[in-house]
């Protein structure tokens, strides 16, 4: 058991809980705040949404222990909140709820939109609420309710609030874990939706260490000596040229590199603008690349880490590589772990091929402009898997005869 100290609905609490306890179970079972509902328990339906340091967060997939020192606000803590009060009245007026199970999480997300959006744009509201599922209403009343509150507040000359009142930006809770150490106030920066077109990755502050939510491990081999491969990994421009969808946006510096990576998963396209730092250890031929980035269009944020180690083999070099990441925003809602794992495996395969060609003196192709297209990779993976199923079925039939 761990003693977890945090602030819930403006009240300091210290409660013991197992490290595996998620934030939703913590507030419901330890604090009797049952307004936070549990639905899918996979971070998909949005019923469990609360505010964590002012940012809407899925409490069912957030460990309570990772929120050490954070400010948590559940639906009960918004009883006297002006925006939430207006939204409740609008939900009633527009018939925006029926069974009401999704409503607490829906109100938390809707409040964030009312604070941030400059105008009552239906498209932006639907995108902003796409992570909150409702089985009853068809969403029309919900959208109308949010629109009416935004219109009324802007008519009263209440301007949109920069960053929606957020105190710490980035993956929610990531700056509060006891494993991360001291306060992460230096990570505060404008939300992706509030950045101006002239802002670039140079506005990204110092790149912090973090504990990835997901880690994928792969390995591949190239027919080149470890020293040559290590030198290639130390050249971030060369690495970016081999990575599909990646490009540099500024000349690289020894301690920092700025760039972008383009991703498309189904109908959602994202260009993550960010920065990374590169570390290498020639003694054991290992290193890592740690980066952060934001996509303005999908309002998604990510932290990523690539760790590699080079192992001499008879045919050249084996590259042991792990990719760790934490993703929040719209893309986090459409990306499933199994799909992301397959896509990462395919991405590493393409990167390995480009790396081998570059080391051999052959241009790796236009990798810097090629978009990482999730759907094309999915269909390619499906073809491979279907071929495997057919081969296994054929083998069984041959054995039966």
Secondary structure, DSSP 8 states (H G I E B T S, - for coil): -EEEEEEETTEEEEEEE-TT-BHHHIIIIIT--TTS--SSSSSSS-TTEEEETTEEEEGGGSBGGGGTT-EEE-GGGGTT-HHHHHHHHHHHHTT--SS-TTHHHHHHHHHHHHHH-SS--HHHHHHHTTTS--SSS-SHHHHHHHHHHHHHHHHTT----GGGG-SS-SSTTTTT-GGG-S--GGG----GGG--TT--GGG---------SEEEEEEEEESS-HHHHHHHHH-HHHHHHHSTTEEESS--BTTBEEEEEEEEETTEEEEEEEEEEEEEETTTTEEEEEEEEEETTTTEEEEEEEEEEEEEETTEEEEEEEEEEEEESHHHHH--HHHHHHHHHHHHHHHHHHHHHHHTT----STTT--EEHHHHHHHHHHHHHHHHHHHHHHHHHHH-
